[in-house]
Amino acid sequence: MNTHKTVWLSLLLSLTLWGCGYQMAGRGASQLPPHLQTIAIPLFENNSSEPVIQRPFTEALRRAFITDGRLRLVNDKAGADLVMTGTLTKYWVRAVAFNVFDVATEYWVYLEMDVLVHDQVENKVYLKQKLKIRWDYVADSRVAFTEASRQEALVQTYRVMSQRLVSLVNDKF
C-alpha cells in the first residue's frame, strides 16, 4: 500500500511539474514571423546634446537581443533578416527635488529616440517608433558621487529601453 501511494504521488508530481509551463526567458513562443531569424544593429546615431551616449546604448541593445536569444545578432546588415537603426534625439537632465538650501538633491534624466526596424526579407518597415524614458538619480555635495549617480541612471536607462525594444520587436507590444 505504501508503494501505491509513492507511485501515485510521483505521478501527480510529475504531471504537475510537466504541465506548469515553466520555460527559460527569451526561449518561449515568439510572435515573430518564421522568416525572421537574424537582426543587425548598427551603431545608433546621436543628435542629442550628450556626446558619445550612442555607443553604450547600442552595446546595451545588442546585449539585450543576445540575452533574449529569439533573434540571432549578426554584424552584416546585408545578410540580416531585420536591421534596426535609430537616432538618439534628445537628452536632458531636470532637477526635481531640493534641500532646505535650495540645492538639487534629485534629478531625472530623460532620453528620447527614433527607431526603425526594416524587414529585409519582405522589404518593408517592421517597426517604426518614437520612444522616451526617464530615470531618476540622487545628488549631493560630492561632485564625484553625483556624476556616478548620473552615469548609473544612464546605464539603467539603456537597460530598460533595450528590454523595451526587444519586446517591441519580438512580441509587438
C-alpha positions in Angstrom: 0.0 0.0 0.0 2.9 2.4 0.7 4.3 1.6 -2.7 1.0 2.6 -4.4 0.9 6.0 -2.6 4.5 6.6 -3.6 3.7 5.8 -7.3 0.6 8.0 -7.3 2.4 10.8 -5.6 5.3 10.6 -8.0 2.9 10.5 -11.0 1.0 13.5 -9.6 4.2 15.5 -9.0 5.5 14.7 -12.5 2.3 15.8 -14.2 2.2 19.0 -12.1 5.7 19.9 -13.0 5.4 18.9 -16.6 2.2 21.0 -17.1 3.3 24.1 -15.2 4.5 25.9 -18.4 7.9 26.9 -17.0 10.4 27.9 -19.6 13.6 29.9 -19.8 13.2 33.7 -20.5 13.6 34.5 -24.2 13.0 30.9 -25.3 9.3 30.9 -25.3 6.9 31.2 -28.2 7.7 34.2 -30.3 5.3 36.5 -32.2 8.0 36.8 -34.9 7.1 35.6 -38.4 9.1 32.4 -39.3 11.2 34.2 -41.9 12.8 36.4 -39.3 15.8 34.7 -37.7 18.6 37.4 -37.6 19.0 41.0 -36.7 21.7 43.6 -37.3 22.0 46.7 -35.1 24.5 49.2 -36.4 25.7 52.0 -34.2 22.8 54.4 -33.4 23.2 58.0 -34.4 23.3 60.7 -31.8 21.6 64.0 -32.3 21.2 64.7 -28.6 23.1 67.2 -26.5 25.0 64.5 -24.7 28.2 63.3 -26.5 29.0 59.6 -27.1 26.0 58.1 -25.5 25.1 56.2 -28.7 28.0 53.7 -28.1 26.9 52.4 -24.6 23.3 52.4 -25.6 23.9 50.4 -28.8 26.0 47.9 -26.9 23.3 47.5 -24.3 20.7 47.0 -27.0 22.9 44.3 -28.7 23.4 42.5 -25.4 19.6 42.6 -24.8 19.0 40.8 -28.1 21.8 38.3 -27.4 20.4 37.6 -24.0 16.9 37.2 -25.3 18.0 34.7 -27.9 15.0 34.7 -30.2 16.8 36.6 -32.9 20.5 35.9 -33.7 22.6 39.1 -33.8 24.7 39.4 -36.9 27.2 42.1 -37.9 26.5 42.2 -41.6 23.4 44.3 -42.4 23.2 42.8 -45.9 22.8 39.3 -44.5 20.3 40.2 -41.7 16.6 39.5 -41.9 15.9 42.6 -39.8 18.0 45.8 -39.5 17.4 48.1 -36.5 18.6 51.7 -36.9 18.0 54.6 -34.6 18.8 58.1 -33.6 19.1 59.3 -30.0 17.2 62.6 -30.5 17.1 64.2 -27.0 18.9 64.0 -23.7 18.3 66.3 -20.8 18.5 66.4 -17.0 16.0 68.1 -14.8 16.3 68.8 -11.1 13.1 67.6 -9.3 13.9 67.7 -5.6 15.7 70.3 -3.4 17.0 70.6 0.1 16.3 73.4 2.5 19.2 75.4 1.0 17.6 75.1 -2.5 20.3 72.8 -3.7 19.1 70.0 -6.0 19.1 66.5 -4.4 17.3 64.5 -7.0 17.4 64.7 -10.8 15.6 63.0 -13.7 17.5 62.0 -16.8 15.5 61.8 -20.0 16.3 60.1 -23.2 14.3 60.1 -26.4 15.0 58.2 -29.7 13.6 57.3 -33.0 13.8 53.6 -34.0 13.3 52.0 -37.4 13.3 48.2 -37.9 13.3 47.1 -41.5 12.3 43.6 -42.6 14.8 43.0 -45.4 13.2 39.7 -46.4 9.9 41.2 -47.3 11.4 44.7 -47.9 9.0 46.6 -45.6 9.0 48.5 -42.4 8.6 46.1 -39.5 8.6 48.7 -36.7 8.8 52.5 -36.6 8.7 54.0 -33.1 9.5 57.2 -31.1 10.4 56.2 -27.6 11.3 58.0 -24.5 12.4 57.1 -21.0 13.0 58.8 -17.7 15.2 57.6 -14.8 15.9 59.3 -11.5 19.1 59.7 -9.5 20.2 61.3 -6.3 22.8 64.0 -5.9 24.7 65.6 -3.0 27.5 68.0 -2.4 30.1 65.5 -3.6 30.5 66.0 -7.4 32.0 62.6 -8.0 29.1 60.9 -6.2 26.5 62.9 -8.2 28.3 62.1 -11.5 28.5 58.4 -10.6 24.7 58.5 -9.9 24.0 60.2 -13.2 26.1 57.5 -15.0 24.3 54.7 -13.2 21.0 56.3 -14.2 22.1 56.3 -17.8 23.1 52.6 -17.6 19.7 51.8 -16.2 18.0 53.9 -18.9 19.9 51.9 -21.6 19.0 48.6 -20.0 15.3 49.3 -19.7 15.0 50.9 -23.1 16.8 47.9 -24.6 14.4 45.5 -23.0 11.5 47.5 -24.3 12.9 47.3 -27.8 13.4 43.6 -27.6 9.7 43.2 -26.5 8.6 45.5 -29.3 10.4 43.6 -32.0 9.7 40.0 -30.7 6.3 40.4 -29.2 4.9 43.5 -30.9 4.0 45.1 -27.5 
